[in-house]
Amino acid sequence: METSTIVLIAVVVLAVIAIGLAIAAYLNLLPGSRSGKLKKHFGDEYQYAVESHGDREAAERDLSERLRRRRGMKLRDLTSNEVKAHDDAWAAVQQEFVDNPVRAVRDAQAVVESAMADRGYPDVRPGAEGGAGFEQRVRDLSVDHPAAVAALRRAQRAGRTADQSGTEHLREELVAYRGLVDALAGGLPAAHGTAEHSGRRL
């Protein structure tokens, strides 16, 4: 066998080995890459999902499904009349909080749901899409506004461990709902899915 043929075979074998190693390295890094991207996108909501599912892989499937679901939504900016309507509704919620904090928090959730409907988020019936009612809506919101959703999760968690006779945890939950309304009142999220908004305060 000629030397040039032996060299050519050796080069081809080395190339195949190098390609195989590159593919193996890529496949080994892929799960970590996906985890890193999901952690970066969802922030604290990533950890909440892991705790809720009790399993990182299940949580990442859930978060990936949220991203897929969001890609199928066609959202729009609120009109000035809609912003005014939500502004008025929020003012009523704040006034109500003084006399009936529990009802005010419930009504704050309704303002969020109304703003979501106006923005074009799909209506969710209990038990639909693998979620139940408002929880599915929060999951939908977590794609575009993960920081605001994380604030709501923290407030709700604190409320479950707080003295239920007090109103401080209800005030914190109300503030968290306010953050969601603010996020919804801002412009549409950037095309790459970040949760930036104008900071418009209702």
C-alpha positions as CSV (number, residue, x, y, z in Angstrom):
1,M,0.0,0.0,0.0
2,E,1.3,3.4,-0.9
3,T,2.3,5.9,1.7
4,S,-0.1,8.5,0.4
5,T,-3.0,6.0,0.7
6,I,-2.1,5.2,4.3
7,V,-1.9,8.9,5.2
8,L,-5.3,9.5,3.5
9,I,-6.9,6.7,5.5
10,A,-5.3,7.9,8.7
11,V,-6.6,11.5,8.0
12,V,-10.2,10.1,7.3
13,V,-10.1,8.0,10.5
14,L,-8.9,10.9,12.6
15,A,-11.6,13.2,11.1
16,V,-14.3,10.6,11.9
17,I,-13.1,10.3,15.4
18,A,-12.9,14.1,15.8
19,I,-16.5,14.5,14.5
20,G,-17.7,11.7,16.8
21,L,-16.1,13.4,19.8
22,A,-17.6,16.8,18.8
23,I,-21.1,15.3,18.6
24,A,-20.7,13.5,21.9
25,A,-19.5,16.7,23.6
26,Y,-22.4,18.6,22.1
27,L,-25.0,16.0,23.3
28,N,-23.4,16.1,26.8
29,L,-23.6,19.9,26.9
30,L,-27.0,20.2,25.4
31,P,-29.0,19.5,28.6
32,G,-26.8,22.0,30.6
33,S,-27.3,24.5,27.8
34,R,-31.1,24.1,27.9
35,S,-31.1,24.4,31.7
36,G,-28.9,27.5,31.6
37,K,-31.2,29.2,29.0
38,L,-34.4,28.3,31.0
39,K,-32.8,29.6,34.3
40,K,-31.8,32.8,32.6
41,H,-35.2,33.3,31.0
42,F,-37.4,32.4,33.9
43,G,-35.2,33.5,36.9
44,D,-36.9,32.6,40.2
45,E,-39.8,30.9,38.4
46,Y,-37.3,28.2,37.3
47,Q,-36.7,27.2,40.9
48,Y,-40.4,27.4,41.7
49,A,-41.1,25.0,38.9
50,V,-38.4,22.6,40.1
51,E,-39.9,22.7,43.6
52,S,-43.4,22.3,42.3
53,H,-42.6,19.3,40.2
54,G,-40.0,17.9,42.5
55,D,-37.9,17.0,39.5
56,R,-35.6,19.2,37.3
57,E,-36.4,17.4,34.1
58,A,-40.2,17.6,34.6
59,A,-39.8,21.3,35.5
60,E,-37.8,22.0,32.3
61,R,-40.4,20.2,30.2
62,D,-43.1,22.4,31.8
63,L,-41.1,25.6,31.2
64,S,-40.3,24.6,27.6
65,E,-44.0,23.9,27.1
66,R,-44.8,27.4,28.4
67,L,-42.5,28.8,25.8
68,R,-44.0,26.7,23.0
69,R,-47.5,27.8,24.1
70,R,-46.5,31.4,24.2
71,R,-45.2,31.3,20.6
72,G,-48.8,30.4,19.5
73,M,-50.3,33.5,21.2
74,K,-50.9,36.8,19.3
75,L,-50.7,39.5,21.9
76,R,-51.3,43.2,21.4
77,D,-50.8,46.5,23.2
78,L,-53.6,47.9,25.3
79,T,-55.6,50.8,23.8
80,S,-55.7,54.1,25.8
81,N,-59.4,53.3,26.7
82,E,-58.4,49.9,28.0
83,V,-55.5,51.4,30.0
84,K,-58.0,53.9,31.5
85,A,-60.4,51.2,32.4
86,H,-57.7,49.2,34.2
87,D,-56.5,52.3,35.9
88,D,-60.0,53.0,37.2
89,A,-60.5,49.3,38.3
90,W,-57.2,49.4,40.1
91,A,-58.1,52.6,41.9
92,A,-61.3,50.9,43.1
93,V,-59.3,47.9,44.4
94,Q,-56.9,50.2,46.4
95,Q,-59.8,52.0,47.9
96,E,-61.6,48.7,48.8
97,F,-58.4,47.4,50.5
98,V,-59.0,49.7,53.5
99,D,-62.4,48.1,54.4
100,N,-62.0,44.6,52.9
101,P,-58.5,43.4,52.2
102,V,-59.4,39.9,51.3
103,R,-62.0,41.0,48.7
104,A,-59.5,43.6,47.4
105,V,-56.9,41.0,46.7
106,R,-59.5,38.8,45.0
107,D,-60.5,41.8,42.9
108,A,-56.9,42.6,42.1
109,Q,-56.6,39.1,40.6
110,A,-59.7,39.9,38.5
111,V,-58.0,43.1,37.2
112,V,-55.0,41.1,36.1
113,E,-57.2,38.6,34.3
114,S,-59.1,41.4,32.6
115,A,-55.8,43.0,31.4
116,M,-54.6,39.6,30.2
117,A,-57.8,39.1,28.2
118,D,-57.4,42.6,26.6
119,R,-53.8,41.8,25.7
120,G,-54.9,38.6,23.9
121,Y,-53.8,35.9,26.4
122,P,-56.1,32.9,25.9
123,D,-59.0,32.4,28.2
124,V,-58.4,29.4,30.5
125,R,-61.1,27.3,32.0
126,P,-60.3,25.2,35.1
127,G,-58.7,22.0,34.1
128,A,-57.8,23.2,30.6
129,E,-54.3,22.9,29.2
130,G,-53.1,20.9,32.1
131,G,-53.6,23.8,34.6
132,A,-56.4,25.2,36.7
133,G,-57.8,28.6,36.1
134,F,-55.6,31.5,37.3
135,E,-52.6,29.2,37.9
136,Q,-52.4,28.5,34.2
137,R,-52.7,32.2,33.5
138,V,-49.8,32.9,35.9
139,R,-47.8,30.2,34.0
140,D,-48.6,32.0,30.7
141,L,-47.5,35.3,32.2
142,S,-44.3,33.8,33.5
143,V,-42.9,33.6,29.9
144,D,-43.1,37.4,29.3
145,H,-43.0,38.7,32.9
146,P,-41.1,36.2,35.0
147,A,-39.9,38.8,37.6
148,A,-43.5,40.0,38.3
149,V,-44.7,36.4,38.5
150,A,-41.9,35.5,41.0
151,A,-42.9,38.5,43.2
152,L,-46.5,37.2,43.2
153,R,-45.3,33.7,44.1
154,R,-43.2,35.1,47.0
155,A,-46.1,37.1,48.4
156,Q,-48.5,34.2,48.2
157,R,-46.0,31.9,49.8
158,A,-45.4,34.4,52.6
159,G,-49.2,34.7,53.0
160,R,-49.5,30.9,53.6
161,T,-47.0,31.0,56.4
162,A,-48.1,34.3,57.9
163,D,-50.6,35.0,60.7
164,Q,-53.8,34.9,58.7
165,S,-55.4,37.5,61.0
166,G,-53.0,40.2,59.8
167,T,-53.2,42.2,56.7
168,E,-49.5,42.8,55.9
169,H,-49.3,39.7,53.8
170,L,-52.4,40.7,51.9
171,R,-50.9,44.1,51.2
172,E,-47.8,42.4,49.9
173,E,-49.9,40.2,47.6
174,L,-51.8,43.3,46.4
175,V,-48.5,45.0,45.6
176,A,-47.5,41.9,43.6
177,Y,-50.7,42.0,41.6
178,R,-50.0,45.6,41.0
179,G,-46.7,44.5,39.5
180,L,-48.5,42.2,37.1
181,V,-50.9,44.9,36.1
182,D,-47.9,47.3,35.4
183,A,-46.2,44.6,33.3
184,L,-49.4,44.0,31.3
185,A,-49.9,47.8,30.8
186,G,-46.4,48.1,29.3
187,G,-45.6,47.5,25.6
188,L,-45.3,44.1,24.1
189,P,-42.3,42.1,25.3
190,A,-39.2,42.1,23.0
191,A,-39.3,39.6,20.2
192,H,-36.7,37.4,21.9
193,G,-39.1,36.9,24.8
194,T,-37.6,39.1,27.5
195,A,-39.9,40.7,30.0
196,E,-39.1,44.3,29.6
197,H,-41.9,46.8,29.8
198,S,-42.4,50.5,29.9
199,G,-42.9,50.8,33.6
200,R,-46.3,52.4,33.2
201,R,-47.9,52.6,36.6
202,L,-51.6,52.0,37.1
